[in-house]
Amino acid sequence: MKAVVIPKYGRSTVLEVREFPDPTPGPSEVRIQVKAAGLNFAEITARQGLYPDAPKPPCVVGYEVAGVVDLVGSEVNGLSEGDRVVGFTRFGGHASLAVLDQSLALRMPEGMSFEQGAAIPVNYLTAHHVLFHIGHTHPGSRILLHMAAGGVGTAVLQLLQTVPEVQVFGTASASKHDYLRNLGCAHPIDYRSQDYVEVIREVLGVRAGLDLVLDPLGGPHWKKGWSLLAPTGRLVAYGLASAVEGPKRSLLRVARAFHAALLVTPFSLMNDNRSLQGVNFGHLWTETERLRPQFLRVMSLFEEGIVRPQIHRVFDFEDAAAAHRELEEGRNRGKVLLRPG
Ligand SMILES: NC(=O)c1ccc[n+]([C@@H]2O[C@H](COP(=O)([O-])OP(=O)(O)OC[C@H]3O[C@@H](n4cnc5c(N)ncnc54)[C@H](OP(=O)(O)O)[C@@H]3O)[C@@H](O)[C@H]2O)c1
């Protein structure tokens, strides 16, 4: 098989395509011929050396794939050779063959393309998890969504179509505001020219607050988001994007983000009636009984027309460096995908 390799930390130009022996699935695993694989921000930071969970270089990353089953393990039930499936890989997805645990590989609905399939797992499971599993989103919720025009943000806005009368404040650069409005975001905020705290206070009034803050930015944004919460409000922290800017790693930026972090204690949580929750999907991998029902729900919402993965562009493995740059430079509106070519 062939795979996109991170041979060492550095700029996107370090990426290489290399040949490897074909993998063999374990008893409860399936092997699939990958037709499309998702590229995520985490994999950009893995290449930059800023993602501690990623394997050490040389390594093959990639969390999600869609393709055709070509080998099944001896204990696999319900999946067979030739099935079109979508699922999670704990790294190793940016390859022409990938091995998946059967519990996190689902047969694709008819009408779902491989590109749509590969765009679903990380973005939509994250979105579903932060909104419903831990965010307790309810009718009438007031929500601040950062990085609203990105892959997770788009998924959040689509899934919110299942909840009546939510009011969303979404941060994104101005050129993406029409895109956000079309997805039901009532208040797009240009974070480059506006202070979102001021905008939200102006709209809601100083006394009212938010029910949910969805924050993949971290650093100083945790404190700002916390200050906007209403009693019983929740802040969900799921990223540290504010510490990653530009093509190379900067430990200084990471240190600054930690320095600016929100400090809460059980006393302050209790007295403020607020909650803080973290999400790291990479660490939820083995929690299949929590993830699989959410995955099935997302697939059924695809069939209902609510989940509509936005594909930004598909790159051949040989053009993986250009794909990385597309995400790194924030040019994407929707999912960047890789394919073996
Ligand atoms: N913890 C987890 O398990 C988990 C899972 C999935 C994703 N994540 C995290 O979630 C974040 C979003 O992922 P994604 O895949 O949706 O990213 P994405 O598709 O690459 O979208 C990122 C977009 O956010 C915008 N952006 C950048 N800086 C911003 C800022 N300061 N304020 C508002 N918008 C900003 C950029 O567009 P504009 O600047 O043009 O608006 C960029 O295109 C990443 O940090 C990722 O690591 C975490």
The ligand as an ORCA input file, in Angstrom:
! r2SCAN-3c Opt
* xyz 0 1
  N     -10.964     18.106     20.756
  C     -11.389     17.420     19.731
  O     -11.668     16.242     19.860
  C     -11.522     18.094     18.395
  C     -12.143     17.437     17.335
  C     -12.265     18.110     16.103
  C     -11.761     19.400     15.964
  N     -11.141     19.989     17.013
  C     -10.585     21.343     16.893
  O     -11.594     22.202     16.422
  C     -11.001     23.265     15.704
  C     -11.750     23.467     14.415
  O     -11.531     22.360     13.578
  P     -12.099     22.389     12.107
  O     -11.770     21.070     11.508
  O     -13.507     22.855     12.114
  O     -11.201     23.518     11.451
  P     -11.190     24.043      9.977
  O     -12.213     23.391      9.126
  O      -9.781     24.024      9.549
  O     -11.672     25.561     10.145
  C     -10.902     26.480     10.750
  C     -11.424     27.862     10.354
  O     -11.522     28.627     11.530
  C     -11.313     29.975     11.215
  N     -10.560     30.633     12.262
  C      -9.228     30.636     12.484
  N      -8.926     31.359     13.561
  C     -10.099     31.822     14.052
  C     -10.454     32.616     15.150
  N      -9.524     33.149     15.952
  N     -11.764     32.865     15.379
  C     -12.695     32.358     14.575
  N     -12.423     31.616     13.480
  C     -11.138     31.344     13.235
  C     -10.580     30.034      9.890
  O     -11.419     30.680      8.955
  P     -11.632     32.254      8.981
  O     -10.539     32.850      9.811
  O     -11.524     32.695      7.563
  O     -12.977     32.457      9.529
  C     -10.437     28.581      9.483
  O     -10.752     28.363      8.127
  C      -9.519     22.926     15.558
  O      -8.808     23.645     16.521
  C      -9.472     21.444     15.880
  O      -8.229     21.067     16.388
  C     -11.023     19.364     18.220
*
